[in-house]
């Protein structure tokens, strides 16, 4: 068996038939919807509502701050929107969270 044939053989085990992909898509969609419904049985996929009432239309203005704390990284992003098709600006910083804070209480993180 030559190398390309070995590669094809190996990759063939990762091919998912269209019918199976449709089943997976439908099951995931059901779980997503279930995860968003208040008072429903627990979903296998945790979902949080975004509270975004509409898509942006380009007239938005202002400064928006995002914080992402995951594991040992804190990411901070400042987004400045100028509206009317003007270019936006971003400023971002990444910080390592010290181990003593990672394993501390929530109050210790916010001090």
C-alpha positions in Angstrom: 0.0 0.0 0.0 1.6 3.3 -1.0 1.5 6.4 1.2 -1.5 8.2 -0.5 -3.5 5.0 -0.3 -2.6 4.7 3.4 -3.7 8.3 4.0 -7.0 7.7 2.1 -7.6 4.6 4.1 -6.9 6.4 7.4 -9.1 9.4 6.5 -12.0 7.2 5.3 -12.7 6.3 8.9 -13.5 10.0 9.6 -16.0 10.3 6.8 -19.6 10.8 8.1 -22.5 10.0 5.7 -24.8 12.9 5.0 -27.8 11.2 6.7 -25.8 10.8 9.9 -24.7 14.5 9.7 -28.3 15.5 9.4 -29.2 13.4 12.5 -26.3 15.0 14.4 -27.4 18.5 13.3 -31.0 17.9 14.4 -30.0 16.5 17.8 -27.7 19.4 18.4 -30.3 21.9 17.4 -32.8 20.3 19.8 -30.3 20.4 22.7 -29.5 24.0 22.0 -33.1 25.0 22.0 -33.7 22.9 25.2 -30.8 24.6 26.9 -32.3 28.1 26.2 -35.8 27.2 27.4 -36.6 28.4 31.0 -37.9 25.6 33.2 -37.2 22.8 30.8 -35.4 19.6 31.7 -31.6 20.0 31.7 -29.8 20.0 28.4 -26.6 18.3 27.6 -25.4 21.7 26.3 -25.3 24.6 28.6 -26.7 27.7 26.9 -26.9 31.3 28.0 -29.2 33.9 26.4 -27.3 36.7 24.7 -29.9 39.4 25.3 -29.0 40.9 21.9 -32.3 42.3 20.5 -31.1 42.9 16.9 -28.1 42.7 14.7 -25.9 45.8 14.5 -26.7 48.2 11.6 -23.5 50.3 11.6 -24.9 53.3 13.5 -23.7 52.1 16.9 -21.4 54.4 18.8 -19.7 54.2 22.2 -17.0 52.4 24.1 -17.6 48.8 25.1 -15.4 46.7 27.5 -15.2 42.9 27.4 -13.6 40.7 30.0 -12.9 37.0 29.4 -11.5 35.1 32.4 -10.8 31.5 31.5 -8.3 29.3 33.3 -5.1 31.2 33.8 -5.8 34.0 31.3 -7.6 37.3 31.6 -8.3 39.0 28.3 -9.5 42.6 28.3 -10.8 44.3 25.1 -11.9 47.9 24.7 -14.0 48.4 21.5 -14.7 52.0 20.3 -17.5 52.3 17.8 -17.8 55.6 15.9 -20.9 54.8 13.8 -21.9 55.8 10.3 -19.5 53.4 8.6 -16.4 54.8 10.4 -13.6 52.3 11.3 -13.8 50.9 14.8 -10.8 50.8 17.1 -9.8 48.0 19.5 -7.3 47.9 22.4 -6.6 44.6 23.9 -4.5 43.2 26.7 -3.8 39.7 27.9 -2.8 39.0 31.5 -1.7 35.8 33.3 -3.7 35.1 36.5 -1.4 34.1 39.4 -2.0 30.6 40.7 -2.9 32.0 44.2 -5.7 34.0 42.7 -6.9 31.1 40.4 -7.4 28.8 43.4 -8.8 31.6 45.7 -12.4 32.6 46.4 -14.4 34.8 44.0 -13.9 37.8 46.4 -10.1 37.4 46.1 -10.3 37.6 42.3 -12.2 40.9 42.5 -9.9 42.6 45.0 
